[in-house]
């Protein structure tokens, strides 16, 4: 049952949380576009397409924005309450810090549940849509942009150069190079003309005046003689198909459907079981196939192999007669390169299979880790805000960035180590949680006992005492 005090703290938290969440999400989206800005500019993308991509990418970044928003808003909330001495009044009334944190802990647990449902059901679809759309945008050709004095070669089979152009689509000194096939080159020169795009935006028209067209015919073979034709014209109309430029088609979502980031936890569990079973079968089959090349394998479990040999026989060579040793040695030398190649192929294939399995396990743990990160960072932000007792956006933002970067770097390092099979996926993905939870418990303990851990006046006093000792030591020595 929520009391007035609980409603007070929840109202003080909700406002900063909503504001910091959308600010954080905006910053993450801007960071993403900063990395891919060259792939978006100059391709004539429709504004609706851009907004669609922003919508999908925003959904993908929600699980990363929620923990940072919880950390920053909890810091701001408890910092504001501490700065206005409301925390002091609450503690003096006999209410402990843990009791005061309880309503926000419940709210944060609810946010963690929403984050988990979002990661499990919405993120896979958003990832599928955004990655497919991003690939289409990245590989789309730039939109038509004809510059003076430069050859434009983005239209298949043509290179166009304009010496000068004016605002009324007037163009001068036009050169159009056309490649019909590797053995024939045609080009066109015009003194002036008009450039315009058709109403359906599919064709670019050049209405040229006073020029020459140079054309090569025949000569499909290098040894055959070609026929060269020069045609003068007063007016000439040339069209270029613009359908190959810009974003004209979209790839089907099914292309990326089997990627681990596009799967829910149920689908990931099923995929992990299948991959694990396939890896074991492949390993057993590879060992069996590689062992068939050796004849002694079939005698490993025979009574002959288990029979006791004389003590004087210490090597395999002693079992062979002198006449057979050369043939056996030559056979081994012939077998060795192929067996080495088979062993290397098995090693790299098995390594790739294990890496793929690790990626699926990492993605399974990620959905839980990012959800619980809201609770973990709340355990740091709430006591830290009550310790520093500074509201606003300045000091809380500094501490929020420090702890979030610690969380982010620990998560990234653990994920990278797990993907390389240096550590298990469980240890890699939970590394940041294992580091931050003890820190949160420590800060909560300090906050409950009114610690001066981040009180700058205390550290200034310690610094003054140290300076005073340094100045008094030489006097005693004298």
matplotlib code that plots the C-alpha trace (Angstrom):
import matplotlib.pyplot as plt

x = [0.0, 1.6, 1.6, 2.1, 5.8, 5.9, 3.9, 6.3, 9.4, 7.7, 6.5, 10.0, 11.5, 9.1, 9.7, 13.6, 13.3, 11.1, 13.2, 16.6, 15.2, 14.3, 17.5, 19.6, 17.7, 18.2, 22.0, 22.3, 20.4, 22.6, 25.7, 24.5, 23.8, 27.2, 28.8, 26.7, 26.2, 28.2, 25.9, 22.8, 23.8, 23.4, 21.2, 17.8, 16.2, 12.5, 11.8, 9.3, 12.0, 14.3, 11.7, 10.9, 14.5, 14.7, 11.7, 13.2, 16.6, 15.0, 13.4, 16.7, 18.4, 15.7, 17.3, 20.5, 18.9, 16.7, 19.6, 21.3, 18.0, 17.4, 20.9, 20.8, 17.2, 17.8, 21.0, 19.1, 16.1, 18.0, 20.5, 17.7, 16.2, 19.5, 20.3, 17.0, 17.5, 14.4, 16.4, 17.6, 14.1, 12.9, 15.8, 15.1, 11.5, 12.9, 12.5, 15.5, 17.0, 16.0, 12.4, 12.6, 14.2, 11.5, 8.9, 11.5, 12.9, 9.4, 9.1, 12.5, 11.7, 8.6, 10.8, 13.1, 10.2, 9.1, 12.7, 12.8, 9.5, 10.7, 14.0, 12.3, 9.4, 10.0, 13.8, 14.1, 11.6, 13.1, 16.6, 15.4, 13.7, 16.5, 19.4, 17.7, 16.8, 20.3, 21.9, 19.7, 20.5, 24.3, 24.5, 22.2, 24.0, 24.2, 21.5, 22.1, 24.4, 26.1, 29.0, 30.8, 34.1, 33.8, 32.9, 29.8, 29.9, 27.2, 24.8, 25.6, 27.5, 27.9, 30.3, 29.0, 30.9, 29.5, 31.8, 29.3, 25.6, 23.2, 20.2, 17.7, 19.1, 21.2, 24.4, 27.5, 30.4, 28.8, 30.8, 29.0, 31.1, 29.2, 30.6, 28.5, 30.9, 34.6, 35.7, 33.5, 33.6, 31.2, 31.1, 29.1, 30.2, 27.8, 28.3, 25.1, 21.8, 19.1, 19.0, 15.8, 14.2, 11.0, 7.8, 8.0, 11.6, 12.7, 14.7, 17.2, 16.8, 19.5, 18.3, 21.6, 22.5, 25.4, 27.5, 29.0, 28.4, 31.4, 30.4, 32.3, 30.6, 31.6, 34.9, 33.5, 36.8, 40.1, 41.5, 38.6, 38.6, 35.9, 34.0, 34.2, 31.2, 31.0, 27.6, 27.0, 23.7, 21.9, 19.6, 19.9, 17.8, 19.5, 17.8, 19.4, 17.6, 17.7, 16.1, 19.5, 20.2, 19.1, 16.9, 14.6, 13.9, 13.9, 15.3, 13.0, 13.2, 13.6, 17.3, 18.4, 15.8, 18.3, 20.6, 20.9, 19.9, 16.6, 15.4, 13.5, 14.6, 12.5, 13.9, 17.4, 17.0, 15.9, 18.7, 21.3, 20.1, 20.3, 23.7, 25.1, 23.9, 25.2, 28.7, 28.9, 27.9, 30.4, 33.2, 32.6, 32.2, 35.4, 37.4, 36.0, 36.7, 40.2, 41.0, 40.0, 43.2, 45.2, 45.1, 46.2, 42.9, 41.0, 43.3, 43.2, 40.7, 42.0, 43.5, 46.8, 47.0, 46.2, 48.7, 51.7, 54.8, 58.4, 60.0, 62.9, 60.5, 60.2, 59.3, 57.2, 60.3, 61.4, 58.3, 59.2, 61.7, 64.5, 63.1, 59.7, 60.9, 61.6, 58.2, 56.4, 58.4, 57.6, 53.9, 53.8, 55.4, 52.8, 49.9, 51.2, 50.4, 46.8, 46.2, 47.6, 45.3, 42.3, 43.2, 43.5, 40.1, 38.5, 40.0, 38.9, 35.4, 34.9, 36.1, 33.7, 30.8, 31.7, 31.9, 28.4, 27.1, 28.7, 27.0, 23.6, 24.3, 25.5, 22.3, 20.3, 22.0, 21.9, 18.1, 18.3, 21.4, 20.2, 16.9, 18.5, 20.9, 18.1, 18.0, 21.8, 22.3, 19.5, 21.3, 24.2, 22.3, 20.0, 22.6, 25.1, 22.6, 21.9, 25.7, 26.7, 23.5, 23.7, 20.7, 20.3, 22.0, 25.7, 27.2, 24.7, 25.5, 29.3, 28.8, 26.2, 28.6, 31.4, 29.4, 27.6, 31.0, 32.2, 29.1, 29.4, 33.2, 32.8, 29.9, 31.8, 35.0, 33.1, 31.1, 34.2, 36.0, 32.9, 32.6, 36.2, 35.6, 38.2, 35.5, 32.0, 29.1, 27.6, 30.8, 31.3, 27.8, 27.4, 30.8, 29.5, 26.7, 29.3, 31.4, 28.6, 26.4, 29.1, 29.7, 26.0, 25.8, 28.9, 27.3, 24.0, 25.8, 27.7, 24.5, 22.6, 25.4, 25.6, 29.0, 31.1, 32.5, 32.1, 32.2, 34.7, 35.0, 36.2, 38.9, 39.9, 40.3, 42.5, 44.6, 45.1, 46.2, 48.7, 50.1, 50.4, 52.4, 54.8, 55.5, 56.0, 58.4, 61.4, 61.0, 61.3, 64.3, 66.0]
y = [0.0, 3.2, 6.0, 9.8, 9.5, 6.8, 8.9, 11.9, 9.9, 8.3, 11.7, 13.2, 10.3, 10.0, 13.4, 13.2, 9.6, 10.4, 13.5, 11.6, 8.6, 10.6, 12.6, 9.5, 7.8, 10.9, 10.9, 7.2, 7.7, 10.7, 8.6, 5.9, 8.4, 9.9, 6.6, 6.0, 9.6, 9.0, 6.2, 8.3, 11.6, 12.1, 9.1, 10.9, 8.9, 9.5, 11.3, 8.6, 6.0, 7.9, 8.2, 4.5, 3.6, 6.0, 4.3, 0.8, 1.9, 3.7, 0.5, -1.3, 1.2, 1.3, -1.5, 0.5, 3.8, 2.5, 1.7, 5.0, 6.9, 5.0, 5.7, 9.4, 10.0, 8.2, 10.3, 13.5, 12.5, 11.6, 14.4, 17.0, 15.6, 15.6, 19.2, 20.5, 18.6, 16.5, 13.3, 14.7, 15.4, 11.9, 10.2, 12.3, 11.0, 7.5, 6.3, 4.4, 4.9, 1.4, 2.1, 5.3, 3.5, 0.7, 2.4, 3.4, -0.1, -1.5, 1.0, 0.1, -3.6, -2.8, -1.0, -4.0, -6.2, -3.9, -3.9, -7.7, -8.0, -5.3, -7.2, -10.5, -9.6, -6.2, -6.0, -9.1, -7.6, -4.1, -5.6, -7.5, -4.5, -2.0, -4.2, -5.1, -1.5, -0.3, -2.8, -1.6, 2.0, 1.4, -0.5, 2.0, 4.2, 7.9, 10.1, 12.1, 15.0, 16.4, 18.9, 21.2, 20.0, 16.5, 13.2, 11.6, 7.7, 6.5, 5.8, 2.3, 2.5, 6.3, 9.0, 12.6, 15.8, 19.4, 22.4, 24.8, 24.9, 27.7, 27.9, 27.5, 24.0, 25.3, 23.3, 24.1, 22.1, 18.7, 15.4, 12.1, 8.9, 5.7, 2.2, -0.3, -3.2, -3.6, -3.3, -0.3, 3.2, 5.9, 9.5, 12.7, 16.3, 19.3, 23.0, 23.7, 22.1, 21.8, 19.2, 18.1, 15.2, 13.6, 13.9, 10.3, 10.8, 7.8, 9.4, 12.3, 14.1, 16.1, 18.3, 19.1, 21.6, 22.1, 18.9, 15.8, 12.1, 9.7, 6.1, 2.9, 0.0, -3.6, -5.0, -7.4, -9.3, -7.6, -8.6, -7.3, -3.8, -1.5, 1.3, 4.8, 7.2, 10.9, 12.5, 16.3, 17.5, 20.8, 19.2, 15.9, 14.3, 11.8, 10.0, 8.3, 5.7, 6.8, 3.6, 2.3, 5.3, 5.8, 3.5, 1.7, -1.7, -3.3, -6.7, -9.3, -9.6, -13.4, -12.8, -12.0, -14.1, -16.7, -14.2, -14.6, -11.0, -11.6, -14.4, -14.5, -16.4, -19.4, -19.5, -19.0, -22.0, -24.1, -22.9, -23.5, -27.1, -27.7, -26.2, -28.0, -31.3, -30.6, -29.6, -32.9, -35.0, -33.1, -33.6, -37.3, -37.7, -35.7, -37.8, -41.0, -39.8, -38.7, -42.0, -44.2, -43.3, -45.3, -49.0, -49.5, -47.9, -51.1, -53.0, -50.7, -52.8, -56.2, -58.8, -58.3, -54.7, -55.6, -58.5, -57.8, -57.1, -58.0, -55.4, -54.9, -53.4, -49.7, -48.3, -49.1, -49.4, -52.4, -54.3, -53.8, -55.8, -53.8, -54.5, -52.9, -49.8, -47.8, -48.5, -47.7, -44.4, -43.4, -44.2, -42.1, -39.2, -39.4, -39.5, -36.7, -33.6, -34.7, -35.6, -32.2, -30.4, -32.4, -31.7, -27.9, -27.9, -29.7, -27.2, -24.0, -25.4, -26.5, -23.2, -21.3, -23.6, -23.0, -19.3, -19.3, -21.3, -18.8, -15.9, -17.5, -18.0, -14.4, -13.1, -15.3, -13.8, -10.3, -10.1, -10.8, -8.8, -5.5, -5.9, -6.4, -3.6, -1.1, -2.6, -2.8, 0.8, 1.9, 0.4, 2.6, 5.8, 6.0, 5.7, 7.7, 10.6, 10.6, 10.7, 13.5, 15.6, 17.6, 18.1, 19.4, 17.9, 18.8, 16.7, 13.7, 13.6, 13.3, 10.4, 8.8, 8.9, 7.4, 4.4, 3.9, 3.8, 1.3, -0.8, -0.5, -1.3, -4.2, -5.6, -5.0, -6.6, -9.6, -10.0, -9.9, -12.5, -14.7, -14.5, -15.6, -18.5, -17.1, -17.4, -18.8, -16.7, -16.7, -15.2, -12.7, -11.3, -11.1, -9.6, -6.0, -7.2, -9.0, -5.8, -3.3, -5.2, -5.2, -1.5, -0.8, -2.7, -0.8, 2.6, 1.6, 0.8, 4.1, 6.0, 4.3, 5.5, 9.1, 8.6, 11.5, 9.4, 12.1, 15.2, 17.6, 19.6, 16.5, 15.9, 19.6, 19.3, 16.3, 18.0, 21.0, 18.7, 17.1, 20.4, 21.5, 18.4, 19.0, 22.5, 21.5, 18.6, 20.8, 23.1, 20.1, 18.9, 22.3]
z = [0.0, -1.1, 1.5, 1.0, 1.4, -1.3, -3.7, -3.0, -3.9, -7.0, -8.3, -7.7, -9.7, -12.7, -14.1, -14.3, -15.5, -18.5, -19.4, -19.1, -21.0, -24.1, -23.9, -23.6, -26.4, -28.6, -27.8, -28.7, -32.0, -32.9, -32.1, -34.4, -37.2, -36.7, -37.5, -40.7, -41.8, -45.0, -46.0, -45.7, -47.3, -51.0, -51.8, -52.3, -49.5, -48.8, -45.5, -44.6, -45.1, -42.8, -40.1, -40.4, -39.8, -36.8, -35.3, -35.7, -34.4, -31.5, -30.4, -30.7, -28.4, -25.7, -23.5, -23.5, -22.7, -19.8, -17.4, -18.0, -17.5, -14.3, -13.0, -13.8, -12.6, -9.3, -8.8, -9.5, -7.3, -4.2, -4.9, -5.0, -1.8, 0.0, -1.2, 0.1, 3.5, 2.9, 3.4, 6.7, 7.8, 6.7, 8.6, 11.7, 11.6, 12.1, 8.5, 7.2, 3.8, 2.7, 3.5, 1.6, -1.4, -1.4, -3.6, -6.3, -6.1, -6.9, -9.8, -11.1, -10.9, -13.0, -15.5, -15.6, -16.4, -19.2, -20.5, -20.5, -22.4, -24.8, -25.4, -25.9, -28.1, -29.7, -30.1, -32.4, -34.8, -34.6, -35.2, -38.2, -39.7, -39.0, -40.1, -43.3, -44.0, -43.1, -45.5, -48.3, -47.6, -47.3, -50.6, -52.4, -55.0, -54.4, -55.8, -59.0, -58.3, -61.4, -60.6, -63.0, -64.4, -62.9, -64.6, -63.1, -63.5, -61.2, -64.1, -65.5, -68.8, -68.9, -67.8, -68.0, -67.7, -67.8, -68.1, -66.7, -65.7, -64.8, -62.6, -65.4, -66.1, -68.9, -69.5, -71.6, -72.9, -72.4, -72.8, -72.6, -72.7, -73.5, -73.2, -75.3, -74.7, -73.8, -77.4, -78.5, -77.1, -78.1, -77.0, -77.6, -77.5, -77.4, -77.0, -75.0, -73.9, -71.3, -68.5, -66.9, -65.1, -66.3, -64.2, -63.0, -61.8, -63.8, -66.6, -67.0, -70.4, -72.1, -75.0, -76.6, -79.3, -81.7, -81.2, -82.6, -81.9, -82.4, -82.8, -83.3, -85.1, -85.7, -84.5, -82.0, -82.2, -81.3, -84.7, -86.7, -88.1, -86.8, -88.5, -87.1, -87.7, -86.9, -86.9, -86.5, -85.1, -84.3, -81.8, -80.0, -77.3, -74.9, -72.0, -69.0, -66.9, -63.2, -61.8, -60.8, -58.6, -55.0, -52.9, -55.3, -53.6, -50.2, -49.3, -47.8, -44.0, -44.3, -45.4, -41.9, -40.0, -38.7, -37.1, -33.3, -32.7, -34.4, -32.1, -28.9, -25.8, -26.8, -30.3, -28.9, -26.6, -29.4, -31.7, -28.9, -28.4, -32.1, -32.5, -29.5, -30.9, -34.4, -32.9, -31.0, -34.0, -36.3, -33.8, -33.5, -37.3, -38.0, -35.5, -37.1, -40.7, -39.9, -38.1, -41.0, -42.9, -40.3, -40.4, -36.8, -35.6, -36.2, -34.0, -31.0, -29.0, -30.3, -28.0, -29.9, -28.7, -25.2, -25.0, -22.9, -25.0, -24.0, -21.8, -24.2, -26.9, -26.2, -29.6, -32.7, -34.9, -32.9, -34.0, -37.7, -39.7, -41.3, -44.8, -44.0, -42.2, -45.3, -46.9, -43.7, -43.3, -46.9, -46.4, -43.3, -45.1, -47.8, -45.3, -43.1, -45.3, -46.0, -42.4, -41.3, -43.7, -42.5, -38.9, -39.6, -41.5, -38.6, -36.1, -37.9, -38.7, -35.1, -33.9, -36.1, -34.9, -31.3, -31.9, -33.5, -30.5, -28.1, -30.0, -29.4, -25.7, -25.4, -26.9, -24.6, -21.5, -22.9, -22.7, -19.0, -18.2, -19.8, -18.0, -14.6, -15.3, -14.4, -10.9, -10.6, -11.6, -9.3, -6.4, -7.3, -8.2, -5.2, -2.4, -4.4, -4.8, -1.0, -0.3, -2.7, -2.0, -5.2, -7.4, -10.9, -13.9, -13.4, -10.6, -11.1, -14.8, -14.1, -11.7, -14.0, -16.9, -14.8, -13.6, -16.9, -18.7, -16.2, -16.8, -20.6, -20.8, -18.4, -20.5, -23.8, -22.5, -21.1, -24.3, -26.5, -24.3, -24.4, -28.2, -28.5, -26.1, -23.7, -20.9, -20.7, -22.1, -18.6, -17.0, -19.8, -20.0, -16.2, -15.6, -15.3, -12.8, -10.7, -10.5, -9.9, -7.4, -4.6, -5.3, -5.0, -1.7, -0.4, -1.4, 0.2, 3.5, 3.4, 2.7, 5.5, 7.9, 6.6, 5.1, 3.9, 1.1, -1.6, 0.7, -0.9, 2.3, 4.2, 1.6, 1.6, 5.3, 5.0, 2.3, 4.7, 7.5, 5.2, 4.0, 7.6, 8.5, 5.6, 6.8, 10.5, 9.9, 8.8, 11.9, 14.3, 12.4, 12.9]

ax = plt.figure().add_subplot(projection="3d")
ax.plot(x, y, z, "-o")
ax.set_aspect("equal")
plt.show()
